[in-house]
Amino acid sequence: QKTAYEIRNCDWSSDVCSSDLYLALLNRRSVSGRTPDCVEAPVTPRGDDEASRALHALRTGNLHAALRHVRLAVELQPARGEFALLEASILHRCGDFEHACEALSRATRLSPDDANLQHQAGSLYSLMGFHGEGLEAASRAVQLEPAKARHHFNRGALLRFLGRIGEAETAYDAAIAIDPGDHEAWLNRIELRRQTPESNHIQMLESRANAPFSHPRDEVF
């Protein structure tokens, strides 16, 4: 079963959605007017299928098709927060920030307990310059999954954008405590404030001098 974030191995050469195919089959009648056997038990298009088509179209740059498919997914299953998140992402790529924010607000309301969705919503809000809304979503992700370093990192970045340096430093400290190998969290923490003889991170950096950084960060910030 596909989800909004996965694509099965199938032929994407056609951009026609499943509902269009079903209507085409209904029009293929014999001379006697009998509907062919293959459509006597039609399959209603599922939201997951349309969301996957939308995601594929987004990845290939076909924004018009992506928007059409995701809106059908939302229509089919309006209670799915991940579909609203995908719609927001597509609208962001289209430059329609107003409606992207509306879709993001709907996504976070529909899935208040989905930490990954809240995390992604926070990142997308920030990409559009809505750091306050992004912080609210990122803070929710931290509340839901406090043991995930990336949630603390995301929250720290948003606090930094808002000029709340002390809180941002605390958030980065939390990310580093969970994942000491996250070199970007270390870098961002150091860059938060001017280093002075009285206030600096020299001791912290010396403690990491011989410890390898395990990975680069693949995040929005």
Backbone as ProteinMPNN parsed JSONL, in Angstrom:
{"seq_chain_A": "QKTAYEIRNCDWSSDVCSSDLYLALLNRRSVSGRTPDCVEAPVTPRGDDEASRALHALRTGNLHAALRHVRLAVELQPARGEFALLEASILHRCGDFEHACEALSRATRLSPDDANLQHQAGSLYSLMGFHGEGLEAASRAVQLEPAKARHHFNRGALLRFLGRIGEAETAYDAAIAIDPGDHEAWLNRIELRRQTPESNHIQMLESRANAPFSHPRDEVF", "coords_chain_A": {"N_chain_A": [[0.836, -1.201, 0.0], [0.638, 2.118, -0.96], [1.866, 5.226, 0.337], [1.607, 8.78, 1.07], [4.237, 9.472, 0.903], [5.616, 7.637, -0.517], [6.426, 5.728, -3.451], [5.259, 3.264, -5.529], [6.788, 0.752, -7.646], [5.926, 1.334, -10.753], [4.339, 2.04, -13.919], [4.801, 5.241, -14.872], [4.296, 6.62, -17.148], [1.962, 7.673, -18.099], [-0.121, 10.447, -17.421], [-2.652, 10.362, -16.605], [-5.288, 10.319, -14.304], [-6.702, 7.837, -12.064], [-9.486, 8.033, -11.873], [-10.186, 9.207, -14.299], [-9.484, 7.162, -16.055], [-11.34, 5.253, -15.303], [-13.751, 6.454, -16.115], [-13.291, 6.482, -18.838], [-13.341, 3.75, -19.404], [-15.996, 3.193, -18.849], [-17.216, 4.343, -20.998], [-16.63, 2.65, -23.025], [-18.479, 0.726, -24.549], [-20.22, -2.122, -25.849], [-21.855, -2.884, -29.023], [-24.364, -3.737, -28.281], [-24.794, -2.261, -26.061], [-23.98, -3.123, -23.634], [-22.105, -2.883, -20.645], [-18.627, -3.46, -20.51], [-17.175, -6.436, -18.989], [-14.972, -5.815, -17.414], [-15.476, -3.483, -16.061], [-17.576, -3.84, -14.408], [-17.258, -4.083, -11.72], [-16.143, -1.551, -10.536], [-13.151, 0.1, -9.408], [-12.792, 2.382, -6.92], [-10.899, 5.344, -6.975], [-8.16, 5.632, -4.745], [-7.12, 7.698, -2.018], [-4.394, 7.444, -1.292], [-3.213, 6.504, -3.654], [-3.583, 8.667, -5.406], [-2.165, 10.637, -4.022], [0.411, 9.606, -4.192], [0.813, 9.775, -6.934], [0.751, 12.532, -7.132], [3.045, 13.205, -5.661], [5.032, 12.052, -7.246], [4.712, 13.575, -9.589], [5.407, 16.063, -8.565], [8.105, 15.668, -7.967], [9.126, 15.394, -10.505], [8.753, 17.847, -11.54], [6.313, 18.592, -12.623], [4.138, 20.611, -11.841], [1.477, 21.381, -12.205], [0.096, 18.96, -12.679], [0.735, 17.696, -10.276], [-0.604, 19.267, -8.391], [-3.23, 18.847, -9.172], [-3.578, 16.071, -8.716], [-3.059, 15.886, -5.938], [-5.099, 17.393, -4.881], [-7.283, 15.861, -5.543], [-6.726, 13.655, -3.96], [-7.034, 14.803, -1.419], [-9.717, 15.431, -1.561], [-10.817, 12.876, -1.681], [-10.03, 11.739, 0.75], [-10.37, 13.603, 3.151], [-9.589, 13.791, 5.814], [-6.948, 13.144, 6.14], [-3.994, 14.165, 7.315], [-1.41, 14.117, 6.202], [-1.862, 14.345, 3.509], [-2.754, 16.951, 3.26], [-0.399, 18.208, 4.03], [1.292, 17.515, 1.901], [-0.068, 18.841, -0.134], [0.39, 21.465, 0.705], [3.16, 21.61, 0.364], [3.37, 21.406, -2.414], [1.938, 23.687, -3.229], [3.613, 25.585, -2.14], [5.852, 25.246, -3.811], [4.694, 26.175, -6.085], [4.615, 28.817, -5.559], [2.502, 29.892, -4.219], [2.019, 31.057, -1.448], [0.07, 31.858, 0.371], [-2.135, 30.041, 0.174], [-0.701, 27.763, 0.645], [0.006, 28.052, 3.325], [-2.528, 27.891, 4.456], [-3.131, 25.224, 3.883], [-1.112, 23.982, 5.374], [-1.864, 24.721, 7.97], [-4.224, 23.301, 8.148], [-3.2, 20.709, 7.938], [-1.64, 20.413, 10.3], [-3.638, 20.623, 12.201], [-5.211, 18.402, 11.623], [-3.506, 16.29, 12.16], [-2.431, 16.27, 14.955], [-0.85, 14.716, 16.611], [1.191, 13.63, 15.197], [4.427, 13.515, 15.004], [6.424, 13.658, 13.022], [5.085, 14.895, 10.9], [4.49, 17.37, 12.084], [7.079, 18.322, 12.44], [7.965, 18.569, 9.752], [6.117, 20.413, 8.853], [6.855, 22.632, 10.383], [9.356, 23.208, 9.252], [8.611, 23.833, 6.612], [6.925, 26.036, 6.968], [8.867, 27.852, 7.871], [10.504, 28.096, 5.615], [8.886, 29.659, 4.052], [8.931, 31.969, 5.42], [7.36, 32.241, 7.667], [8.004, 32.2, 10.604], [7.054, 32.178, 13.238], [4.722, 30.561, 13.189], [5.978, 28.292, 12.319], [7.621, 27.711, 14.504], [5.749, 26.988, 16.408], [4.786, 24.549, 15.365], [7.193, 23.089, 15.296], [7.846, 23.011, 18.004], [5.787, 21.447, 18.924], [6.476, 19.028, 17.754], [8.816, 18.445, 19.197], [7.695, 18.125, 21.716], [6.189, 15.826, 21.3], [8.08, 13.905, 20.512], [10.577, 13.886, 22.27], [13.069, 12.693, 22.301], [14.234, 12.823, 19.829], [16.774, 14.171, 18.011], [16.693, 15.809, 15.746], [14.314, 17.218, 15.903], [14.758, 19.009, 17.99], [16.867, 20.431, 16.868], [15.598, 21.647, 14.672], [13.767, 23.267, 16.013], [15.559, 24.918, 17.37], [16.699, 26.302, 15.205], [14.515, 27.781, 14.277], [13.957, 29.378, 16.509], [16.269, 30.847, 16.484], [15.948, 32.341, 14.12], [13.913, 33.967, 14.989], [15.187, 35.556, 16.766], [15.502, 34.77, 19.373], [17.821, 34.075, 21.138], [18.951, 32.883, 23.488], [17.122, 30.801, 24.059], [17.345, 29.394, 21.695], [19.964, 28.471, 21.875], [19.718, 26.695, 24.007], [18.057, 24.807, 22.81], [19.711, 23.813, 20.76], [21.697, 22.729, 22.392], [20.254, 20.616, 23.475], [19.832, 19.073, 21.171], [22.483, 18.374, 20.544], [23.192, 16.933, 22.816], [21.705, 14.64, 22.478], [22.556, 13.738, 19.975], [25.674, 13.735, 19.523], [27.276, 13.704, 17.285], [26.352, 15.419, 15.371], [27.442, 17.733, 13.434], [26.533, 20.133, 12.371], [24.72, 21.124, 14.182], [26.456, 21.743, 16.278], [27.96, 23.766, 15.003], [25.991, 25.73, 14.439], [25.221, 26.382, 17.026], [27.553, 27.553, 18.04], [27.731, 29.788, 16.425], [25.717, 31.41, 17.303], [26.256, 33.516, 19.063], [28.615, 36.17, 19.686], [31.975, 35.242, 20.214], [33.826, 35.674, 23.101], [36.549, 36.469, 25.4], [35.44, 36.085, 27.906], [33.052, 34.771, 27.492], [32.575, 31.993, 25.753], [32.929, 29.109, 23.542], [35.103, 27.492, 23.761], [36.04, 25.463, 25.531], [34.08, 23.53, 25.183], [34.466, 22.914, 22.465], [37.062, 21.927, 22.524], [36.655, 19.589, 23.888], [35.565, 18.078, 21.951], [37.521, 17.736, 20.117], [38.976, 15.454, 19.28], [37.014, 13.73, 18.652], [35.076, 12.061, 16.281], [32.838, 13.496, 13.857], [29.783, 12.213, 13.1], [28.073, 12.412, 10.909], [26.818, 14.394, 8.133], [24.276, 16.912, 8.172], [21.089, 16.525, 6.795], [18.973, 18.598, 6.36], [16.426, 21.144, 6.334], [17.427, 23.559, 7.3]], "CA_chain_A": [[0.0, 0.0, 0.0], [1.447, 3.327, -1.033], [1.535, 6.366, 1.178], [1.902, 10.05, 0.423], [5.676, 9.675, 0.831], [6.229, 6.493, -1.189], [5.95, 5.442, -4.8], [5.491, 1.887, -5.935], [7.349, 0.597, -8.977], [4.858, 1.195, -11.732], [4.538, 2.84, -15.12], [4.324, 6.604, -14.689], [4.354, 7.299, -18.433], [0.7, 8.366, -18.296], [-0.463, 11.396, -16.367], [-4.1, 10.278, -16.415], [-5.615, 9.79, -12.974], [-7.498, 6.615, -12.119], [-10.895, 8.335, -12.113], [-10.328, 9.415, -15.739], [-9.443, 5.846, -16.689], [-12.613, 4.592, -15.035], [-14.755, 7.055, -16.989], [-13.023, 6.027, -20.2], [-13.826, 2.38, -19.509], [-17.45, 3.207, -18.874], [-17.648, 4.757, -22.339], [-16.32, 1.581, -23.979], [-19.599, -0.217, -24.531], [-20.414, -2.872, -27.085], [-23.0, -2.443, -29.829], [-25.592, -4.051, -27.539], [-24.93, -1.316, -24.961], [-23.578, -3.758, -22.374], [-20.828, -2.445, -20.095], [-17.66, -4.57, -20.464], [-17.034, -7.092, -17.688], [-13.878, -5.262, -16.622], [-15.889, -2.326, -15.284], [-18.771, -4.133, -13.634], [-16.912, -3.873, -10.314], [-15.112, -0.507, -10.627], [-12.34, 0.405, -8.231], [-12.771, 3.805, -6.62], [-9.527, 5.789, -6.743], [-7.834, 5.832, -3.347], [-6.324, 8.881, -1.751], [-2.974, 7.113, -1.314], [-2.772, 6.42, -5.044], [-3.512, 10.014, -5.965], [-1.074, 11.343, -3.347], [1.658, 9.113, -4.76], [0.936, 10.396, -8.255], [1.083, 13.937, -6.892], [4.43, 13.264, -5.242], [5.858, 11.776, -8.421], [4.652, 14.744, -10.461], [6.181, 17.121, -7.913], [9.525, 15.363, -8.118], [9.518, 15.559, -11.904], [8.553, 19.244, -11.918], [5.007, 18.824, -13.238], [3.389, 21.158, -10.713], [0.045, 21.389, -12.511], [-0.409, 17.603, -12.423], [0.886, 17.428, -8.848], [-1.688, 19.941, -7.673], [-4.496, 18.174, -9.52], [-3.649, 14.779, -8.037], [-3.149, 16.013, -4.482], [-6.435, 17.894, -4.533], [-8.181, 14.714, -5.603], [-6.439, 12.874, -2.75], [-7.665, 15.505, -0.292], [-11.169, 15.289, -1.724], [-11.178, 11.501, -1.372], [-9.801, 11.455, 2.172], [-10.07, 14.932, 3.705], [-9.093, 13.735, 7.193], [-5.554, 12.729, 6.131], [-3.121, 15.316, 7.469], [-0.255, 14.053, 5.316], [-2.258, 14.837, 2.19], [-2.742, 18.413, 3.364], [1.007, 18.608, 4.048], [1.779, 17.41, 0.526], [-0.682, 19.945, -0.865], [1.118, 22.674, 1.099], [4.476, 21.567, -0.274], [3.187, 21.691, -3.842], [1.553, 25.093, -3.334], [4.846, 26.349, -1.888], [6.642, 25.197, -5.034], [3.99, 27.01, -7.062], [4.715, 30.211, -5.134], [1.238, 30.315, -3.617], [2.277, 30.912, -0.019], [-1.166, 32.045, 1.142], [-2.882, 28.793, 0.246], [0.181, 26.775, 1.263], [-0.146, 28.202, 4.775], [-3.84, 27.36, 4.814], [-3.025, 23.769, 3.855], [-0.286, 23.595, 6.508], [-2.677, 24.852, 9.165], [-5.15, 22.166, 8.131], [-2.416, 19.493, 8.19], [-1.264, 20.314, 11.72], [-4.868, 20.389, 12.976], [-5.684, 17.046, 11.373], [-2.56, 15.306, 12.708], [-1.725, 16.935, 16.06], [0.022, 13.784, 17.313], [2.166, 13.1, 14.237], [5.627, 14.329, 15.215], [7.121, 13.881, 11.752], [4.324, 15.9, 10.161], [4.695, 18.662, 12.746], [8.452, 18.702, 12.129], [8.028, 19.02, 8.366], [5.33, 21.644, 8.76], [7.685, 23.702, 10.922], [10.37, 23.541, 8.248], [7.985, 24.474, 5.458], [6.527, 27.38, 7.409], [10.043, 28.709, 7.928], [10.924, 28.365, 4.24], [8.038, 30.726, 3.52], [9.115, 33.156, 6.245], [6.407, 32.271, 8.782], [8.784, 31.535, 11.638], [6.238, 31.983, 14.43], [3.909, 29.363, 12.976], [6.91, 27.173, 12.251], [8.063, 27.384, 15.86], [4.654, 26.284, 17.084], [4.784, 23.167, 14.892], [8.443, 22.447, 15.725], [7.746, 22.77, 19.449], [4.89, 20.312, 19.078], [7.261, 17.838, 17.413], [9.685, 18.18, 20.348], [6.833, 17.631, 22.79], [5.754, 14.475, 20.969], [9.236, 13.016, 20.429], [11.705, 14.633, 22.844], [14.34, 11.985, 22.133], [14.709, 12.986, 18.451], [17.647, 15.345, 17.918], [16.338, 16.698, 14.64], [13.237, 18.107, 16.327], [15.39, 20.086, 18.765], [17.626, 21.235, 15.909], [14.627, 22.448, 13.92], [13.25, 24.288, 16.932], [16.638, 25.874, 17.589], [16.841, 27.148, 14.017], [13.389, 28.716, 14.243], [14.178, 30.348, 17.582], [17.344, 31.719, 16.0], [15.336, 33.275, 13.174], [13.076, 34.897, 15.753], [16.042, 36.364, 17.637], [15.439, 34.272, 20.749], [19.119, 33.414, 21.115], [19.131, 32.023, 24.65], [16.305, 29.599, 23.877], [17.927, 28.642, 20.578], [21.151, 27.798, 22.397], [19.235, 25.555, 24.797], [17.552, 23.803, 21.873], [20.87, 23.17, 20.137], [22.31, 21.901, 23.428], [19.456, 19.388, 23.569], [20.124, 18.278, 19.977], [23.849, 17.857, 20.666], [23.196, 15.918, 23.88], [21.132, 13.416, 21.918], [23.362, 13.319, 18.828], [26.918, 14.505, 19.563], [27.923, 13.692, 15.98], [25.709, 16.359, 14.449], [28.371, 18.86, 13.384], [25.848, 21.39, 12.059], [24.157, 21.627, 15.436], [27.567, 22.391, 16.963], [28.302, 25.006, 14.298], [24.929, 26.719, 14.647], [25.261, 26.825, 18.416], [28.698, 28.451, 18.193], [27.483, 31.022, 15.676], [24.613, 32.163, 17.89], [26.706, 34.718, 19.769], [30.024, 36.507, 19.551], [32.869, 34.585, 21.149], [34.666, 36.617, 23.839], [37.342, 35.774, 26.424], [34.602, 35.761, 29.061], [31.947, 33.899, 27.089], [32.939, 31.308, 24.509], [32.682, 27.67, 23.496], [36.393, 26.85, 23.562], [36.11, 24.214, 26.288], [33.197, 22.577, 24.537], [35.09, 22.477, 21.225], [38.219, 21.105, 22.857], [36.172, 18.266, 24.291], [35.198, 17.353, 20.732], [38.627, 17.843, 19.163], [39.375, 14.153, 18.759], [35.826, 12.884, 18.453], [34.593, 12.24, 14.905], [31.445, 13.856, 13.597], [29.302, 10.998, 12.443], [27.266, 12.59, 9.7], [26.331, 15.725, 7.81], [22.828, 17.038, 8.374], [20.292, 16.716, 5.581], [17.785, 19.26, 6.86], [16.083, 22.387, 5.645], [18.245, 24.669, 7.785]], "C_chain_A": [[0.871, 1.252, 0.0], [0.969, 4.358, -0.03], [1.878, 7.626, 0.422], [3.391, 10.26, 0.236], [6.385, 8.549, 0.078], [5.638, 6.325, -2.58], [6.247, 3.988, -5.115], [6.147, 1.858, -7.306], [6.215, 0.349, -9.954], [5.141, 2.138, -12.886], [3.926, 4.212, -14.936], [4.301, 7.357, -16.018], [3.074, 8.062, -18.724], [0.394, 9.26, -17.115], [-1.954, 11.353, -16.039], [-4.404, 9.686, -15.056], [-6.591, 8.638, -13.1], [-8.972, 6.888, -12.369], [-11.153, 8.58, -13.597], [-10.345, 8.082, -16.472], [-10.764, 5.114, -16.501], [-13.717, 5.14, -15.934], [-14.55, 6.611, -18.429], [-13.528, 4.606, -20.403], [-15.343, 2.327, -19.579], [-17.976, 3.561, -20.266], [-17.368, 3.697, -23.394], [-17.408, 0.521, -23.894], [-19.694, -0.925, -25.876], [-21.631, -2.347, -27.823], [-24.299, -2.674, -29.075], [-25.801, -3.097, -26.371], [-24.497, -1.886, -23.626], [-22.224, -3.223, -21.918], [-19.866, -3.623, -20.055], [-17.506, -5.115, -19.05], [-16.011, -6.401, -16.803], [-14.294, -4.049, -15.806], [-17.152, -2.59, -14.478], [-18.523, -3.983, -12.139], [-15.801, -2.823, -10.257], [-14.395, -0.286, -9.301], [-12.306, 1.912, -8.043], [-11.344, 4.243, -6.364], [-9.287, 6.107, -5.277], [-6.97, 7.067, -3.173], [-4.838, 8.613, -1.804], [-2.431, 7.068, -2.738], [-2.606, 7.81, -5.643], [-2.386, 10.823, -5.316], [0.276, 10.896, -3.896], [1.884, 9.678, -6.157], [1.331, 11.872, -8.123], [2.558, 14.084, -6.523], [5.37, 13.013, -6.411], [5.879, 12.983, -9.357], [5.457, 15.906, -9.891], [7.672, 16.903, -8.121], [10.013, 15.532, -9.547], [9.231, 16.965, -12.419], [7.231, 19.556, -12.578], [4.056, 19.326, -12.151], [1.881, 21.159, -10.963], [-0.571, 20.023, -12.217], [-0.338, 17.276, -10.937], [-0.269, 18.033, -8.058], [-3.023, 19.267, -7.942], [-4.642, 16.864, -8.751], [-3.798, 14.942, -6.521], [-4.51, 16.543, -4.066], [-7.474, 16.785, -4.629], [-7.978, 13.826, -4.377], [-7.12, 13.488, -1.533], [-9.186, 15.367, -0.358], [-11.626, 13.888, -1.321], [-11.066, 11.194, 0.119], [-9.398, 12.747, 2.881], [-9.504, 14.921, 5.116], [-7.625, 13.345, 7.275], [-4.645, 13.958, 6.176], [-1.944, 15.311, 6.52], [-0.597, 14.502, 3.899], [-2.27, 16.365, 2.177], [-1.311, 18.94, 3.383], [1.597, 18.566, 2.644], [1.2, 18.531, -0.332], [0.051, 21.258, -0.557], [2.477, 22.738, 0.419], [4.386, 21.916, -1.759], [2.826, 23.159, -4.049], [2.756, 26.004, -3.064], [5.709, 26.394, -3.145], [6.01, 26.043, -6.13], [4.088, 28.496, -6.733], [3.456, 30.755, -4.509], [1.332, 30.134, -2.107], [1.0, 31.038, 0.816], [-1.92, 30.733, 1.293], [-2.022, 27.662, 0.814], [0.064, 26.835, 2.786], [-1.492, 27.681, 5.248], [-3.805, 25.831, 4.864], [-2.183, 23.26, 5.025], [-1.069, 23.659, 7.816], [-3.656, 23.69, 9.274], [-4.407, 20.873, 8.483], [-2.09, 19.337, 9.666], [-2.479, 20.101, 12.604], [-5.334, 18.946, 12.831], [-4.796, 15.999, 12.033], [-1.758, 15.907, 13.856], [-0.73, 16.033, 16.772], [1.037, 13.113, 16.394], [3.41, 13.972, 14.3], [6.348, 14.636, 13.914], [6.41, 14.946, 10.931], [4.52, 17.286, 10.765], [6.095, 19.204, 12.437], [8.55, 19.274, 10.711], [7.237, 20.306, 8.168], [6.126, 22.836, 9.278], [8.727, 24.156, 9.925], [9.772, 24.295, 7.073], [7.483, 25.872, 5.793], [7.73, 28.33, 7.36], [10.558, 29.046, 6.534], [10.126, 29.51, 3.62], [8.112, 31.997, 4.358], [8.161, 33.28, 7.409], [7.027, 31.539, 9.98], [7.984, 31.297, 12.919], [5.386, 30.744, 14.327], [4.793, 28.124, 12.92], [7.371, 26.731, 13.622], [6.993, 26.611, 16.611], [4.629, 24.812, 16.676], [6.03, 22.426, 15.364], [8.415, 22.127, 17.214], [6.826, 21.589, 19.736], [5.622, 19.007, 18.77], [8.179, 17.453, 18.568], [8.879, 17.591, 21.501], [6.444, 16.175, 22.55], [6.904, 13.472, 20.985], [10.482, 13.727, 20.962], [13.055, 13.961, 22.661], [14.903, 12.107, 20.723], [15.498, 14.287, 18.334], [17.192, 16.322, 16.842], [15.197, 17.644, 15.009], [13.802, 19.283, 17.123], [16.188, 21.013, 17.846], [16.7, 22.19, 15.154], [14.085, 23.591, 14.783], [14.316, 25.349, 17.205], [16.807, 26.83, 16.423], [15.724, 28.189, 13.949], [13.507, 29.776, 15.327], [15.269, 31.341, 17.189], [16.798, 32.764, 15.039], [14.527, 34.348, 13.904], [13.882, 35.759, 16.724], [16.041, 35.939, 19.091], [16.671, 33.397, 21.01], [19.314, 32.452, 22.277], [18.371, 30.718, 24.512], [16.851, 28.733, 22.744], [19.147, 27.848, 21.041], [20.751, 26.564, 23.206], [18.744, 24.433, 23.888], [18.697, 23.072, 21.178], [21.611, 22.29, 21.138], [21.581, 20.561, 23.537], [19.732, 18.481, 22.373], [21.494, 17.623, 20.08], [23.927, 16.762, 21.729], [22.677, 14.583, 23.366], [22.018, 12.854, 20.817], [24.652, 14.139, 18.775], [27.634, 14.568, 18.223], [27.328, 14.648, 14.976], [26.526, 17.65, 14.396], [27.67, 20.178, 13.104], [25.181, 21.981, 13.294], [25.249, 22.331, 16.255], [27.887, 23.745, 16.329], [27.263, 26.085, 14.555], [24.952, 27.256, 16.076], [26.382, 27.84, 18.62], [28.43, 29.804, 17.545], [26.379, 31.895, 16.282], [25.063, 33.489, 18.507], [28.196, 34.947, 19.525], [30.843, 35.799, 20.632], [33.79, 35.63, 21.801], [35.513, 35.845, 24.844], [36.499, 35.33, 27.613], [33.509, 34.758, 28.723], [32.277, 33.267, 25.743], [32.67, 29.81, 24.638], [33.989, 26.889, 23.348], [36.463, 25.501, 24.286], [35.246, 23.139, 25.64], [33.836, 22.028, 23.26], [36.3, 21.591, 21.498], [37.805, 19.697, 23.257], [35.807, 17.406, 23.089], [36.354, 17.237, 19.75], [38.983, 16.507, 18.522], [38.198, 13.205, 18.531], [35.286, 13.112, 17.047], [33.145, 12.704, 14.872], [30.874, 12.79, 12.688], [28.597, 11.236, 11.12], [27.034, 14.062, 9.409], [24.825, 15.76, 8.019], [22.138, 17.276, 7.037], [18.953, 17.32, 6.002], [17.544, 20.539, 6.078], [17.048, 23.488, 6.028], [19.717, 24.323, 7.704]], "O_chain_A": [[1.736, 1.418, 0.86], [-0.187, 4.353, 0.392], [2.369, 7.579, -0.706], [3.787, 11.146, -0.522], [7.615, 8.51, 0.037], [4.505, 6.725, -2.847], [7.386, 3.541, -4.976], [6.07, 2.835, -8.051], [5.62, -0.729, -9.97], [6.075, 2.938, -12.832], [2.706, 4.355, -14.852], [4.288, 8.588, -16.03], [3.088, 9.005, -19.515], [0.614, 8.891, -15.961], [-2.46, 12.193, -15.296], [-3.839, 8.655, -14.69], [-7.239, 8.481, -14.135], [-9.65, 6.08, -13.002], [-12.209, 8.211, -14.111], [-11.128, 7.89, -17.402], [-11.25, 4.441, -17.41], [-14.529, 4.377, -16.457], [-15.517, 6.389, -19.159], [-14.082, 4.288, -21.455], [-15.906, 1.499, -20.296], [-19.058, 3.123, -20.657], [-17.815, 3.824, -24.533], [-17.234, -0.488, -23.211], [-19.295, -0.385, -26.908], [-22.35, -1.481, -27.325], [-25.24, -1.892, -29.212], [-26.863, -3.109, -25.749], [-24.625, -1.225, -22.595], [-21.296, -3.122, -22.72], [-20.252, -4.701, -19.603], [-17.673, -4.402, -18.06], [-16.152, -6.393, -15.58], [-13.539, -3.617, -14.934], [-17.738, -1.66, -13.923], [-19.463, -3.779, -11.371], [-14.651, -3.152, -9.965], [-14.966, -0.464, -8.225], [-11.837, 2.637, -8.92], [-10.632, 3.584, -5.606], [-10.103, 6.769, -4.636], [-6.195, 7.436, -4.055], [-4.08, 9.445, -2.302], [-1.324, 7.537, -3.001], [-1.61, 8.094, -6.308], [-1.725, 11.611, -5.992], [1.185, 11.712, -4.048], [3.009, 10.02, -6.521], [2.136, 12.386, -8.899], [3.238, 14.984, -7.017], [6.391, 13.687, -6.548], [6.935, 13.368, -9.858], [6.107, 16.643, -10.631], [8.411, 17.842, -8.416], [11.196, 15.787, -9.771], [9.44, 17.248, -13.598], [7.033, 20.674, -13.053], [3.263, 18.556, -11.608], [1.097, 20.96, -10.035], [-1.626, 19.932, -11.589], [-1.247, 16.648, -10.395], [-0.837, 17.393, -7.173], [-3.851, 19.133, -7.041], [-5.705, 16.58, -8.198], [-4.572, 14.22, -5.892], [-5.02, 16.177, -3.007], [-8.444, 16.776, -3.871], [-8.944, 13.305, -3.818], [-7.709, 12.78, -0.718], [-9.851, 15.206, 0.666], [-12.678, 13.721, -0.703], [-11.897, 10.481, 0.681], [-8.221, 12.957, 3.176], [-8.988, 15.94, 5.576], [-7.093, 13.223, 8.379], [-4.54, 14.698, 5.199], [-1.509, 16.371, 6.069], [0.272, 14.982, 3.171], [-1.85, 16.991, 1.205], [-1.033, 19.998, 2.819], [2.321, 19.478, 2.244], [1.902, 19.104, -1.165], [0.298, 22.061, -1.456], [2.896, 23.798, -0.048], [5.232, 22.638, -2.287], [3.356, 23.804, -4.954], [2.897, 27.059, -3.683], [6.236, 27.447, -3.505], [6.707, 26.567, -6.999], [3.689, 29.338, -7.537], [3.346, 31.961, -4.289], [0.791, 29.177, -1.554], [0.871, 30.389, 1.854], [-2.302, 30.353, 2.4], [-2.547, 26.714, 1.397], [0.026, 25.802, 3.454], [-1.588, 27.093, 6.325], [-4.373, 25.217, 5.767], [-2.499, 22.222, 5.608], [-0.958, 22.773, 8.663], [-3.886, 23.16, 10.362], [-4.92, 20.043, 9.234], [-2.245, 18.251, 10.225], [-2.372, 19.465, 13.653], [-5.796, 18.336, 13.795], [-5.277, 14.936, 12.424], [-0.539, 16.043, 13.753], [0.153, 16.53, 17.471], [1.672, 12.131, 16.781], [3.442, 15.053, 13.711], [6.831, 15.751, 13.719], [7.058, 15.804, 10.331], [4.696, 18.264, 10.038], [6.267, 20.4, 12.203], [9.146, 20.33, 10.5], [7.642, 21.183, 7.404], [6.085, 23.919, 8.693], [8.96, 25.354, 9.767], [10.345, 25.272, 6.592], [7.608, 26.789, 4.981], [7.628, 29.457, 6.876], [11.002, 30.17, 6.297], [10.632, 30.239, 2.767], [7.444, 32.986, 4.055], [8.141, 34.31, 8.082], [6.634, 30.423, 10.32], [8.218, 30.308, 13.613], [5.323, 29.953, 15.268], [4.421, 27.054, 13.4], [7.503, 25.537, 13.888], [7.299, 25.686, 17.363], [4.471, 23.93, 17.521], [5.945, 21.272, 15.785], [8.91, 21.081, 17.634], [7.056, 20.826, 20.674], [5.414, 18.0, 19.446], [8.31, 16.271, 18.888], [9.332, 16.668, 22.178], [6.378, 15.383, 23.49], [6.734, 12.332, 21.415], [11.348, 14.125, 20.182], [14.089, 14.602, 22.848], [15.96, 11.541, 20.443], [14.953, 15.372, 18.533], [17.299, 17.536, 17.019], [15.121, 18.754, 14.483], [13.369, 20.421, 16.946], [16.183, 22.231, 18.026], [16.986, 23.379, 15.018], [13.964, 24.729, 14.329], [14.009, 26.54, 17.265], [17.032, 28.024, 16.619], [15.968, 29.345, 13.603], [13.194, 30.943, 15.092], [15.197, 32.524, 17.52], [17.148, 33.941, 15.133], [14.474, 35.499, 13.472], [13.318, 36.6, 17.424], [16.527, 36.671, 19.952], [16.586, 32.171, 21.093], [19.787, 31.332, 22.085], [18.904, 29.649, 24.811], [16.825, 27.504, 22.817], [19.337, 26.698, 20.647], [21.382, 25.513, 23.096], [18.982, 23.256, 24.158], [18.657, 21.851, 21.026], [22.102, 21.22, 20.776], [22.206, 19.51, 23.672], [19.853, 17.266, 22.529], [21.65, 16.45, 19.741], [24.646, 15.777, 21.559], [23.155, 13.523, 23.771], [22.213, 11.642, 20.728], [24.717, 15.136, 18.056], [28.517, 15.407, 18.04], [27.767, 14.68, 13.826], [26.329, 18.55, 15.212], [28.137, 21.232, 13.538], [25.09, 23.201, 13.432], [25.006, 23.38, 16.851], [28.062, 24.743, 17.028], [27.611, 27.227, 14.856], [24.727, 28.444, 16.303], [26.195, 28.859, 19.285], [28.852, 30.84, 18.058], [26.142, 33.006, 15.808], [24.324, 34.473, 18.472], [28.934, 34.018, 19.197], [30.458, 35.761, 21.8], [34.46, 36.386, 21.097], [35.226, 34.679, 25.117], [36.801, 34.324, 28.254], [33.089, 33.982, 29.581], [32.256, 33.941, 24.713], [32.246, 29.318, 25.683], [33.985, 25.756, 22.867], [36.902, 24.509, 23.704], [35.642, 21.976, 25.561], [33.763, 20.828, 22.994], [36.535, 20.617, 20.783], [38.522, 18.731, 22.994], [35.745, 16.18, 23.179], [36.183, 16.694, 18.658], [39.264, 16.455, 17.325], [38.385, 12.02, 18.252], [35.059, 14.259, 16.661], [32.339, 12.354, 15.734], [31.427, 12.504, 11.626], [28.535, 10.331, 10.288], [27.05, 14.889, 10.321], [24.179, 14.713, 8.035], [22.557, 18.124, 6.25], [17.927, 16.64, 6.0], [18.368, 20.952, 5.263], [17.454, 24.276, 5.173], [20.564, 25.138, 8.07]]}, "name": "protein", "num_of_chains": 1, "seq": "QKTAYEIRNCDWSSDVCSSDLYLALLNRRSVSGRTPDCVEAPVTPRGDDEASRALHALRTGNLHAALRHVRLAVELQPARGEFALLEASILHRCGDFEHACEALSRATRLSPDDANLQHQAGSLYSLMGFHGEGLEAASRAVQLEPAKARHHFNRGALLRFLGRIGEAETAYDAAIAIDPGDHEAWLNRIELRRQTPESNHIQMLESRANAPFSHPRDEVF"}
